Structure formats: C-alpha cells, structure tokens
Amino acid sequence: MRNGFFLALLLSLTISCQAQVANQLAPEAFKSQIEKEEGAFKILDLRTDKEVSEGMVPGAEQLDFLADDFDSKLSELNKSTTYYIYCRSGGRSGRALTQMTELGFKKVYELQGGMNAWKTAGLETE
C-alpha cells in the first residue's frame, strides 16, 4: 500500500511538472500568442525596478517578485484572467508559475528564458 501512495505522489508531481513545461513559451511563441489573445489578459513583468528600467515587453505591468507585498498582490489578481509572466532569465517566473498554479489561476504562460531570451531574439521592448 505504501508503494501505491508513493507511485500516486510521483505521478501527481510528474503531471504538475509537465503542465508547467507546457505553459512555457519560447520568445517568438510568447509574442505571437499575446498578439492572437482575445479577451482579458495581462502581461506581468516580475523583475525589480532596476531591471524594468532596462526595458519591458510591450504592454507589461510590473509586479516585483522580490517585493515584500508580492504574495498579497498576487492573491488579489483575478484567477480567471489569462496571464503572461516573465522575469530576467526564468527563475522567478518559474516559481511564480508554480505559485499561481497552486493558487488556482486558470491560464498562466511563462516566457522561457525570460527577458534575456526576449532580447536575444531581437524582439521589441518599451
């Protein structure tokens, strides 16, 4: 019976990780999906003020992952809205994706490689 429990736990974790990987989009796919998006959506830049001053994905709003009030601001967001999230290289946005999934957000897409990958792809910033 213990083996069954551990197998079920492993399967659950595997499915969770696969769902998160499926929500990661390469820069061009991230941009393309935003351009095709219909309905309410938000682009969240999870970087610090200093990082944001170096340019943002057009249309993004800052929600600093490292700020003391990040968790409370995140919990205030509408869970039915579609979110596109990114940070500098993917570490913070990966943790935020996990957190948002656990909080019950319906659609969250992460920019794979973050703003570093966006800039390397030569995509526009504002």
N, C-alpha and C positions, 0 to 999 in steps of 0.2 A: 504494500500500500504506500509506503514511503517513496518507493521508486516512481509510482504513478503521480504522486504530488510533485516531485522534482521534475518529472517529464512535462507535466502540465505547466509548471512555472517556467521552464525553459522554452516551451512552445509560445507561451504568452510573451515573454521577453523578445523572442525572435520576431514575432508578428509585430510587436511595437517598434522594434528597430527597423524592420522592413517598411513600415508605414512612414517612419520619419525619413528614411532614404528616398522613398517615393515622393516626398514633399520637397526634396532638394532639387533646385533647378540651376542649370548652367546659366551664365550671364545672358546669353542670347535668348534662351528659352524663358528666363525670368522676365526680360524686357518684352518679348513677344506676347507672353501670357497677360502681362499687365495691359498691353495695348489692345488685346482682344476682350479683356474683362468687361463684363456687363453687370450692372448693379453696384451695390455699395462695396467698396473695398478701401483699404488703407495700406500705405507703404510705410513701414516703421524702420527708422534708422536707429539702431541700438547702441551707437557709438557715443563717445564723450563730446563735449563742446569743442575741444581742440581738434578732434578727428573730423567732426562735422564741418569745421571751418575750412577744411581742405576739399570740400565738395560733397554733394549728396546725389543720390539717384533722383532725377526729376520727379517732383510731386511727393517726396517723402516727408514725413514728420519725425522729429527726434523723440525718442523715448529711451533715455540713457540707462542701459542695463546696469551700470555701476552705481547709479544714484540710490540714495537711501530709501526713496519712495517708489522704486521700480515695481516692487511686488504689489503695492496698493494701487498704483496707476494701472498696472496690467489687469488686476482683478476688476477694475471699473470698466474695461473695454467691453463692447458688445460681442458676445461669443458667436453670434450668427454672421457677423461681418467677415469677409474674406480678408486675410492679412498676408502681406508680402514683407518678410523681415530680412534684415542683413546687419552685419557688423563689419569689422575690418577684414577678418580672414575666415570667419565661420565658427569660432569657438563660442562666443557669447550667443550668437543666433542659434547655434545648435542646442545650447542649454535652454534658451528661451522657447525653442520649438518643443522641447520635451515638456517644459513647464506649461505652455499653452495647451498642449495635448492633454495633459493631466487635469487642467482646469476646465476642459470641455469645449475648447474652441473648435469650431466645425471645419474650417478651411484655413490652413496656415502653410505658406510656401516660403522656403528659405533659399536665399541666394548662395549657391555653392561657391565657396572661396571668398565670399564677402566682397567688400568694396575693392580689395586688391585685385580680385579676378575681374570685376566690372571694368576697372581702369585698364588692366592688361588687355582686355577685349576691345579697348578703344571706344567704349560707349560713353555717351554724353553725361556730364554731371552739371549740377547747378550750384 
